[in-house]
Amino acid sequence: MSIIKDQFNYNDYNFNEYYVVKIAGKGNIEKNDVRNINLSKNIYDSVEKIKYFINNSNILNKKVAIVWDGDNFQDQDHDSPSPFTNLIFELSKVENYYMFGLKHKKEDNPWKDKHVNTWRMMEFTKLYNIIEPHKLFNTLCNMYISYGSTNFKYKNDNPCNVETSGYLQLYDFKNNYNLNILYNDAVLGFEIYSKNTM
């Protein structure tokens, strides 16, 4: 696979003009898992809720940056869907919403054709950094949206296993920032938080 040339160091990008919304969630779910089915069938309603809360929270009427940690797009045609990536794709259709994916740079430039091709129907800015993406975007974001992570606490749903990365990252975010809970659907594991800047 060839290395994609149009990718940029996160440190060289200025997000001051944006209201930053991070989208996260559980990825690589078994297709017949009822949790995947529920998340998938609620995509469009969930997108409308997200737009509503962004409109109400973006009081300075900034451009909106939708950011995520570089995951591939995996819809229900994929063997192991990631429903939160459908949220990203649908939000890309909203006027004045701008899309940014961030990958962890280890050696060579991290964005490859195999990654970008999954998002071929969507324009977005490809960023990279030597710091883990979730640490940078958790700090940067004004709003954090988690789609499913709460309901997938342990790998393979086995309490003897370690906790999933999505669950741990959400837990870390909730415990390190002063947050407003804007929305919480415990059945879906659909949560929307904004940072309290007061």
C-alpha positions, 0 to 999 in steps of 0.5 A: 500500500502506498503512503498517502501524501496529504497528511499533516502533523497535528501540532501544525494545525490550529483548531481555535476557530472550531467548536470541536466535537469528538466522536468515539465508540465501540468498534469491531462488533459482531454483526448479529450482536443485539447491541450492534443492531440497536446502535445501527438502527438508531444512527439517524435519530442519534445524528439529529440529537448530536446536531441539536446539542451542537447547535445549543452548545456552540454559542460562539457559532464557530465552525464545527470540527468533527474529530475521531481517533483515526478508525476505519469506516466500517458500516453494516456491510463490514464483517465487524461493524463500528456503528460510531463511524456511521455517525461520523459519515452522516455528520460529514454531510452537515454544512459547516462541519469539517472532518478530522481523523488523527492517527498515531505516528510510530515510524512512517506516516500512518495514513495508508491507502487501505485506511483512506479507502474506507472513507473514500465517500467522505472528505476529511483532513488526515492528521498524525502525531507521536502522542496517542490520538485519544489523549490529544482529542480528549484535551482539545474537544469541547464536546465528547460523544460516545456511541456504545462504549459503556456497554462493552466494558470487557474484551469479549464480554468476559469480566476476567479479561481486561477492559476495552480501550473504548471503555477505558478512554471514556472512563478517563475522559469522565474522570479528568474533566469537569463535564455537563451530561447533555444526553445519556441513553443507557440502553444504547450506551449513547452519551453526550458530554460538554466541558464545563468552562465556568 
